[in-house]
Amino acid sequence: MLDRYAVDGIEYHALRTRQSGALRFVSLHVLVPPDWSVQQGHELLERIEADIRRALPPVTVFTHLEPLGDPSALDDQELHRNDTP
């Protein structure tokens, strides 16, 4: 489902799913071209979240927007991020 956004240069990572009782959760990081406006990124995330909610109802979706090409965007793929030297 998310791969259809790749034609627009969109990537994603850190896709995680979990369930707690009857509640389901999906989280992912979405990478967009660095010249996109905040508004463009927001609109994309709204579409992606709606797609996921339609495919997996009921579900709570968390997204995180990042710019493509920023090396720090890859630092947060692990479940635990350790920022201490």
N, C-alpha and C positions, 0 to 999 in steps of 0.2 A: 504494500500500500504506500509506504513512504518513498519507495524507489521512483515513483512517478514524478517526484519533485526534482530528481537529479538532472532532468533536461534543462532546468533553469539554473543549474550550477549549485544546487543546494545539496549539502551533505548532512549526515547526522552520525552521532556516536553516543556512547554511554546509555544505550537503551536498556532500561531495567523495568521489570514487571514484578509485582508482588501482590499478595492477597492477605487480608487480615479479616477472618470471619467471612462475612458476606461482602466486604468492601474490597474492590480491586483498584490497583494503582499502576500507572505507566509513567515513567519519566524518561526524558531524552534531551540531548543537547543538539541544537540545530545550528549548522554553520551556513552563513549567507555571505555573498560577495561583500567585501569591505566597503564598497561605495554605496551600499544600500542605506536608506534613511531608517530612523527608528520606526517610523510609520510603516514602511514596507516590511520590516522584520516583524512588527506586531501583527500586521494583517496576515502574513504567512503563518505565524504561530497559531493564530485564531483558526485558520483553515485546517492546519494539521491536527490541532486538538479536536476540532469538530469531526474530522475524518475518523480519528481514533475512537471518539465517543460513539459514533454511529456503528463502528465495526465491533465494539466490545461493550455494549451497554450492560449494566451501569458501570462506569469507570471514572476515576478521577485522574486527570492528566496534568503533569507538571512538565513545562518546557523551559529550556535555558538557551538564550540566543548568544551566538558567538560569531566573530568574523572569520571567514576563510583566510588562511595564510598567516594567522597569528599563532606563533609557536606555543604560547601559553594556553591556547584552546585545547591542546592535546594533553595538558598537564592534569586535567580533571576527569579523565576517563575512568580512573580507578574508583572503587567504592569509597575508599578512605584516602583523602588528600592530606599528605604530610608536608606542610610548608616550613617546618623547622629545618635549619641547616644541619 
